[in-house]
Amino acid sequence: MSFSTEVKRELMEAAAEQLPCCAEAQLYGMLLFARDFSPRGIRFTTESAALAELFCALLLRFTPAAAELRRSGRKWEAEINNPGDCVQVLEHFGHAPGEVTLRINRMNFSGECCPAAFLRGAFLACAAVTAPQRQYHLEFSVSFRRLAGDLAEQLGESGLTPGVTQRKGVWLLYFKGSEQIEDTLALLGAQRASLDLMGVKIEKDVRNHVNRRVNFETANMNRTAGAAATQLESIRNLRETGAFAALPEPLRQAAALREENPEASLQELCDLCGGGVTRSGMNHRLKRLVEMAGE
Ligand SMILES: [Zn+2]
């Protein structure tokens, strides 16, 4: 089951427990963002039979019109074709049949609880969300520019600011940030999906942190190995040229330690020394050896 389908299923569960005012606001959202909502026809399309049935049930509950349910390929279509019935539904929600541009009619929100239910309806009609394991992406696709603008404004009132773009003549309102998607899902009533998203985000963050840490340590080890190789070469050089015997005792001691422990870090060399030398002291001695070999 896709993440979108899962979210929609959860939203339908949430919808089953809502107040009548919210159920009607949700129906309004489903209608306004359905494939068609005009005097010539009302059509709600979905891949979920349960969702199409819910649409029909809500229509029957709040309006005098009944929709017909039929299968069309992989999709379910709930539609009203009779113009008289379409006009009745439009008028029920305060839309005049001759209206040129479709806008959100806020008269349909009777309480403060209703806008979220309306957004839930809009999501069920025209939105999709990608599985967070793959990508953070939630989008509403709306056929009309001004209606898309109204929806963006409505989301904005709940503190959600979607990006807006156009693709193939359709307006897209989208969210790309995991937090905004979490908040959107929670607002719509999909708490479980919102928590899932949070869990995935934490997992991803931990994995990224571990990867960064590993990369950092590998880089450090490579640096240590590179420095040790230079030191060993310098020491060999000093021995071959006979300069080694003339070196001060602490330098000879450091050189011997490095030769015996080619892979040891500075700290490990200090520890092998019995703690008599600090890290910076050891570093200084090894650097001095490299410098002297250079001379
Ligand atoms: Zn309400």
Boltz pocket constraint, residues with backbone or C-beta under 6 A from the ligand:
constraints:
  - pocket:
      binder: B
      contacts: [[A, 19], [A, 20], [A, 21], [A, 22], [A, 23], [A, 25], [A, 110], [A, 111], [A, 112], [A, 113], [A, 114], [A, 117]]
      max_distance: 6.0
